[in-house]
Amino acid sequence: MPKVPAASADPAAPASYEAALEELEQLVARIESGQLPLEQLLAGYQRGATLLAFCRERLDAVENQIKVLDAGVLKAWTQA
């Protein structure tokens, strides 16, 4: 019987920043409900930490791209 790669045992990486943020929001709501058993609470916390790191990495990457486009200077965001 062929071995299954370890990566497939882990939850899939989010398809996008928006997908990760949506999953994280749903996860926080379930955790805050207080209805999860301890084991699921721990697993949820771990998944949440993974999703948060994914979102932070994406935001950092976008910020770095903006710096490049703005000649190395990160400008303040203003709404017109």
C-alpha positions as CSV (number, residue, x, y, z in Angstrom):
1,M,0.0,0.0,0.0
2,P,1.5,3.4,-1.0
3,K,2.4,5.9,1.7
4,V,0.3,9.0,1.8
5,P,2.4,12.2,2.0
6,A,2.4,13.9,5.4
7,A,1.2,17.2,3.9
8,S,-2.1,15.6,3.0
9,A,-2.8,14.8,6.6
10,D,-2.7,18.5,7.5
11,P,-5.6,20.8,6.7
12,A,-5.2,22.3,3.3
13,A,-3.6,25.7,2.9
14,P,-6.1,28.4,2.1
15,A,-6.6,29.3,-1.5
16,S,-6.3,33.0,-0.8
17,Y,-6.1,35.6,1.9
18,E,-9.8,36.1,1.7
19,A,-10.5,32.4,2.2
20,A,-8.1,32.3,5.2
21,L,-9.7,35.3,6.8
22,E,-13.2,33.9,6.3
23,E,-12.1,30.5,7.8
24,L,-10.4,32.3,10.7
25,E,-13.5,34.4,11.4
26,Q,-15.7,31.3,11.5
27,L,-13.2,29.5,13.7
28,V,-13.1,32.4,16.2
29,A,-16.9,32.4,16.4
30,R,-16.9,28.7,17.2
31,I,-14.2,29.1,19.8
32,E,-16.0,32.0,21.4
33,S,-19.3,30.1,21.6
34,G,-17.8,28.1,24.4
35,Q,-19.4,24.9,23.0
36,L,-16.3,23.1,21.7
37,P,-14.8,20.2,23.7
38,L,-11.2,20.7,24.9
39,E,-9.6,18.7,22.1
40,Q,-11.5,20.6,19.4
41,L,-10.7,23.8,21.1
42,L,-6.9,23.1,21.0
43,A,-7.1,22.0,17.4
44,G,-9.0,25.1,16.5
45,Y,-6.5,27.3,18.3
46,Q,-3.7,25.6,16.3
47,R,-5.5,26.0,13.0
48,G,-6.2,29.6,13.9
49,A,-2.5,30.3,14.5
50,T,-1.7,28.7,11.1
51,L,-4.3,30.9,9.4
52,L,-3.1,34.0,11.2
53,A,0.5,33.4,10.1
54,F,-0.7,32.8,6.5
55,C,-2.6,36.1,6.5
56,R,0.3,38.0,8.0
57,E,2.7,36.6,5.4
58,R,0.3,37.6,2.6
59,L,-0.1,41.1,4.0
60,D,3.7,41.5,4.4
61,A,4.2,40.3,0.8
62,V,1.7,42.9,-0.5
63,E,3.3,45.6,1.6
64,N,6.7,44.8,0.1
65,Q,5.2,44.9,-3.4
66,I,3.7,48.3,-2.7
67,K,7.1,49.6,-1.4
68,V,8.7,48.5,-4.7
69,L,6.0,50.2,-6.7
70,D,6.3,53.4,-4.6
71,A,10.1,53.5,-5.0
72,G,10.9,52.1,-1.5
73,V,8.7,54.5,0.4
74,L,5.5,53.1,2.1
75,K,3.0,55.9,1.8
76,A,0.2,56.5,4.2
77,W,-3.2,55.1,3.1
78,T,-5.7,57.9,2.5
79,Q,-9.3,57.6,1.5
80,A,-10.5,60.1,-1.1
